[in-house]
Amino acid sequence: MLTTTVCVALSAAGLAIAILTAYRRRFLRATRIAALSLIPVGLAMAGLAELGGKVGRAVGDWAADLVFKPSVWAGFAVLATSVVLFAAARIAGRRGAGRRVHGPAGRPAVEPGASAPTLGPGRQAVQPKPKAGSGSSDGLEDFQDIEAILKKHGI
């Protein structure tokens, strides 16, 4: 009974982590986590989690339960679902491995060796322009701008 409780708690925690991972838009990782978290509850339902300590007579009891209890078959269905989820995540991971993020012009978003993203034809990155006038500023211009804004709003 304690084994089943621990297995269900592990599976519930794993599924909660999988949901949080999916919320962060990491669906492949969430699918793998969900597949791994279904294993303990599947083993508990199939009766295989309790089979480790007892071997002789327990195998005969388990075989009889296999035939007469639907929960054992449901445990095998949960284990099969886990295998299918893991295989699907692996196949989807292989397909997505060769993909690259592309920009608006169909080119890669960041060219190899570039320090900034590619913006497309006719667009240039905005660079901060140095202020014309005095070469050495002590930062008082910034405070004057802030003071003017505050006076404008009556503060």
Buried (B, 14 or more C-beta within 10 A) or exposed (E): EEBBEEBBEBBEEBBEBBEEBBEEEBEBBBBBBBBBBBBBBBBBBBBBBBBEEEEEEBEEBBEEEBEEBEEBEBBBBBBEBBEEBBEBBBEEEEEEEEEEEEBEEEEBBBEEEEEEEBBEEEEEEEEEEEEEEEEEEEEEEEEEEEEEEEEEEEE
